[in-house]
Structures are given as C-alpha cells and as structure tokens.
Amino acid sequence: MINRQVYRMPKAGSIKELQLQTEELGPPAADEVCVKVRAIGLNFADIFAMQGLYSATPKGPFIPGLEFAGEIVAVGEQVTEWQVGDRVMGATKFGGYVSHINSHHRYVIPLPNEWSFEEGAGFLVQGLTAYYALTALGDLQQGMSVLIHSAAGGVGILANRICKKYNAYTIGSVGDARKVDFLLQQEGYDQVLVRDNAFYDKLMQALDGRPLRLIMECIGGKILMQGWKAMAPMGRMVVYGNASFSSHGDKPNYPKLIWKYFKRPKIDPLRLPTQNKSLMGFNLIYLYEQTDMMHRMLDQLQALALKPQHVGQVFPFEKMHEAIHLFQQGKTVGKVVVTVGK
C-alpha cells in the first residue's frame, strides 16, 4: 500500500470544493503499472469537468486530471514491457491530480530521454488533440492555409508545429496582444491576429487571397461564425472546445451561460451541400477509449519528431488552486504544469 496525495472533488460544481487528501493506493493490477507522478498537465477539460460543464464528468466524487509524467515504481505480474525506474508520460480518463497512479500499461508511453517530466506532462492530451483534429478530421495537406485559435495554448503551439511539417500557411488567433511576438518569433506562425471587433477583416487581409481550408475552432460565438464565413468551399472546421463558455470564477455563471447558449451560432445543415463546407467536432475521451487507434495516432505523431511542448508556467503540487486560477484567466502561454515532489 502507498499513501498518496490526491486532489478530489466531492462532486462537480465549484472548483473551491477541490480538496487535497491523503488516501491509500493498492498495488497495481496484473495489467497495470504504478507511476510516481512527477508532473501534471492542466487542460481546459479539467476546468469544465470541475464546474460540471463536461458531459464525460464522472458522477459523484472524482479526481480531475487527464495527463501526467513520472517514474514507474511497480509493475503488475502480466506486464512485460515496463520496469521499475522507467520514465513515462501517460493519459488517464480523469484521476491525474495525484502523487501516484495505477494505470493500464497501454496508457503510458516512454518519456524521451531529453525531455523533462514537465514537458512530458504537456504532450499526450494536447498532442493527440492537435494531431487527430488536423489529420484524421481536417485532412491536412501540403501548403494548406490553416486558422488556429488559442494559438498560444498547448494545443495551438503543437498544432502549428504539426502544420509546419506540412508546409502549411498558419494564422493564429489570440485574445491578448502580448502573446503575438512569442508566436511569430519563437513558434513560426505566419500571421497572428488578436480577436477583436475587426477580426474578420484582419483574417481576410492575412489570407490575402489564399483559400482557408481548415480551422481549429475552440472559441465559439461570433468568432466561430466569422471563421465559417471566411472558410473556402471544401473547407473543414474542427471544433474541439468552446472557450466562450468558460468561466474565470470557481463555478459557472449560469445566467450568462444561458444567454450565451441561446445566442450561440447556428449552422443550417440544409445549406452545407450548397456551401461545400464541413463542420466536425470530437471529444478526446472517445479517442482514449479506442486504445489501438490512439497508439496508431501516437506513432504517427511521434514520427514527426516535434520539439517538446513549451512549458510556460510551473507550480508546486500544494499550489494547485493557484495554478488552476491562473490557467482560467487565459493569460498563460504554452502549458501550465504542476510538479509533484522531487
């Protein structure tokens, strides 16, 4: 038995209810490994889950968290490919805000020797999100023009790097002008636009006659509709989030959410054949449950030999609430990571 520390929600609703607890963790099952977690990656799905806005959120008490990196400290009797001491990064269907975790052996992969635990904790969920959206759904092709919203976030940074492997022309969007220089100078975006009242006009100027074939959409509202309008025939919009419904507080502002829900953009499927455009969406939890498919996608993603994730902010485990609060504000660049122990 291991005494582990966990951050547990008694139920979805308010992030204030996230509590640090100590509990016993039994030995790994025959097909599991036990990982001493060294770093935890934060994701917006964590926020939506804790606030009860994510359909996949478990009922009753649950531990948030979808990705981690650490060292294997025990292996189940049927596990042959892992040994104690191996450095790994892993994905989990919740349960990641912990100091130790028992994981099925197929849900961890080797952490590259040159990567830190912090970098590993920012790769799996956001790398898979970006790669699946761009390639499997978006049909990314050489030289394509791609609009990537939340360009300075973990998904946005990796999406741009993937696009550059295809020589794509990438236009990023951000909500904070202070992120523009970083994306242009360090991440190699071709154009970076601040989302404001002139966004559509700026987008058309940035395209300069190029057909917009693919949009990584995670904002919603007017921005979604402006992207849809700008997208060329045969274009694909892939929706993987909706930041316009996020809250900077501990719990959702339900009157505001209801107003946004009724004002949400509506795309008429009867007009799609005439417009020759496609609208798609996905939930990474689905991909998590398709283990063979997930590994195929990971093999293809790793074959691109991307640089490790950009880690913008690191917090110790005991400052989880502070890390979450900063992450909610949308002021961060790259991945926000929480470290556990030494």
N, C-alpha and C positions, 0 to 999 in steps of 0.2 A: 504494500500500500504506500502511496505517495500523498503527502499533504500538499495540495496545490492551492494556489490562489486563483480566484475567478471573479469576473465582473458579471453579475447576474441581474436580469430584470425580473421582478415578481410577475409582471405582465406588461404587455405593450401599452404605451400611453405617454408617459413623461420620462425624458432622459434623467431627470432628477432622481428617479427611482432606481437607477443603475447603482448597484451596491457591490463593494468589494467584500468577498467572503473567502473563508478557508474551508476546504472540504477534502475528503479522501477520494483518491482515484485508484481504482483497482488495476491489476496487471492487464496488459493488452490481451485481447482475444487471440485465438490461434492465427487469424489472418490480419492482425493489426501490428502496428509499431507504436511505441510510446515516444513522443517527442518532447524534449525540454525546450519550450518556446523561448527564443531569444529576441524575436521582433514580431510585431503585429501590424498589419497594414489596415488603415481605415478606409472605408468605402461609403459612398452615399447610401448604398443599400442598408448599411448598418443604421444610419440615421432614420431612414424611412421605417425600418423594422422596429426600432425602439419607440417610434412615435405611433406605431400601429397603422402605417400607411402602405405597407408592403404585403401583398397577398400571400406571400410564402412564409410570413412570420409564424413561428410556432404558437400554439395556444398555450396560455398559462406561462409559468416561469421559463425563461430561456436565457442562454448566454449568447450575446451578439458576436459577430466577427466571422469573416469569410476566408481570411488568408493569414499565413504565418510562415516563419522560418525558424529553424532551430537545429538541435542535435538529437539523434536517436539515442535513447538511454535504455531501451528494452525492446525485444522483438518477440512476436508470437511464434509458437512452435512450428507453424506451417510456412513461415516467411523465410525465404532463402536468399533474396537479392539484397537485403539490408543487414548491416551490422551495427552494433553499438559504437557510437562515435561518428557515424556518417552525418554529414551536414546536408540538410534537406530544406526545401520550401514546399509548402502544402496548401491545399484548399479544403474547406470544410463547409458543409451546409449548416451554418451557424456553429457556435461553440468555440470561436477563435480567441476570445478575450480571456486567456488563461495562461498560467505558467507552465502547465504540462497538458498534453492532449494525447489520447489514444485515437489513432487514425488508421483506417484501412490502408494496407500497404500500397495500393494503387493510387492513392490520393496524395502521395508525396513523390517528389522527383529530386534528383541531385541538385544541390546548390553549386553553381560553378565556383571553382577554387578562387578565382579572382574577385568574386562578388562578396560583399558584406551581407550579414544577416538582414540589415535594414534594406538593402537593395533587393534581396530575395523576397522580402515580405511585400514588395510592391510590384511583383511581376506577374504572378499567375492569374489572378482575377482580372486585372486591368489589361494584361497582355492578351488573354483569351477573349475578353470583351472586344478589344480593338480588332484582333485578327479575324474573329468569327464574323463581326459586323462588316468589315471591309471586304473580305474574300468570299466567304460562303454565301452571304446575303447580298453584298454590294457589288460583287463581280468586278473587283478592282482590276483594271487593265493598265498596261504601259501608257504613260503620258496623260492619263485621265486627270481632269480637274476635280478636286475634292474639297468640300467645305467641312471643316471640323470645328464643332462648337466646344466650348470649355477647353480651349486649346492648351491652356497651361496646366490642366489637371493631369492625373496619372494616365488616364485613357487617352486624352488628347495628345500628350507627348509621345506615347508609344504608337498611336495611330499615325502621326506624322512620320515617324521613323519607318514604319512599315510602308507607307505610301512612297517614301523616297527610294525604297528598294525597287519600286516600280516606275521610278522617274516621274511620279505624279506631280502636278502643279497644286500645291496645297495652300488653302486660305483658312486661317484660323480665326476664331472669334473669341473675345474675352469681354468680361464685364468691367475690368479695371485696366486703365491705360498703362499703369505701372508694370504690367506684365509683357507689354509689347516688345521691348528691346530684348528681353531674355529669349523670347520665342524666335525673333528674327536673327539674332546674333549667335545664340548658342544652340538652338534647335533646328535652324534652317528652314523655317516656314517661308514660303514665297511672299505671302501677304498676311498681315494680322490686322483685324478690324475690331474696333470697340463697338459693342452692341449699344446703340442709342437710337434716337428718332430718325437718324439719317442712314440707318444700317443698310436698307435695301439699295439705296443709291450708291453707297460705298461698295457694296458687294458687286453690283453691276460694273462699276468702274474697275474693280480689282480683276474681274473676269476678262474685261477688255475684249469681248467677242468670243472668248472660249466657251464651249458648251459645258455647263455644270452637270456632271453625270452622277455624282454621288455626294450625299450629305450624311454626316454622322450627327444625328439630332438628339439632343438631351436637354433642350431648354423649354420648348413648348410655347404656347401662346402666340403672340404676334410674330415672334422670330421664326417659329415653325412655318407659319403661313407665308412669310416673306421668302424663306428658303424654297418652299414649294413653288411659289410663283417664279422664282429665278431659275429653277431647275429645268434643264433642257429635256425635250422629248427623249424617251428611253432612259431617263434618269431614275435613280433609286434613292429614296430616303429611308435610312435605317434608324429607327427610334429605340434607344436603349435606356432612356431616363427622362425625367421631366423636372428640371431644376426649378421651374416657376412654381411648383407646388411645395418646394422645400420651405422650412421654417428656420429662422435663426434662434428661436426660443427652445425651451425644453419640451414643449408639447405643441401640437398643431394649432394654428389659429383657424378654428373651424368656420366661422362666418366668412373669413377671407377665402378659405379653400372652396366653400360652397359657391361663392361669387365667381371664382376662377373656373370652377367646374362648369357652370352654366355659360360662361363666356369662352370656353375652350374652343379651339379651332375645329371646324368640321369639314372633312373632305368627302365629297359625294362619290361613292363607288361607281355610280352610273356614268360619271364623267371620265373615269380613268381610261377606258379604251380610246376615247377621243383625245385625251391629253397625252396618252402614251407614257404615263409615269407610274412608278410603283412605290407603295408605302408599306414598309415592313417593320416589325418590332420583334424583340426577343427578350427573354429573361434568362440570365446566365445559370440560374438554378436548374433550368431544363438541361443545359449542357452538362452540368455537374452530374446529373443522373444518367447521362449517356457516356459511360466511362470509356468505352472503346473509341468513340468519336472524339472525346476530349483528348485522349492520348494522341490520336492522329493529328488533331489540330496543334497540339503542343509540339509534336515532332516537326511539323511544317514551320511553326513559329520559331522554334529554336534554330532551325536550319538557316534562318535569315541572319543569324549572328548579330542581333541588335545590341547596342550598348546597354548596360544595366540601367534600370529605372533611375530617374532623377529624384532623389530624396530631398525634399525642401525643408521639412521640419521634423525634429525627433523629440519625443517626450518620454520620460520615465514612466513605468507602469503605474506608479501611485498618482500620476497626474493625468490619468485617462480622461477625466471630465474636462480638464483644461484643453487637452488635445482635441477632443470632440467639439468643444465650443469654438475653437479657432477654425477647425475644419468646416464647420457650418457656415462661417461668415463669408466663405468664398474668396478669402484674401490670400490663400496659400498658393504656392507654385510647386508642381510635382506632387510627390507622395508624402502624406503625413504618416509617420511611423511611431509606434510606441514600443520601447525596448523593455525587456524583462530580465532582471538580474544582470549577472556578468558572465 
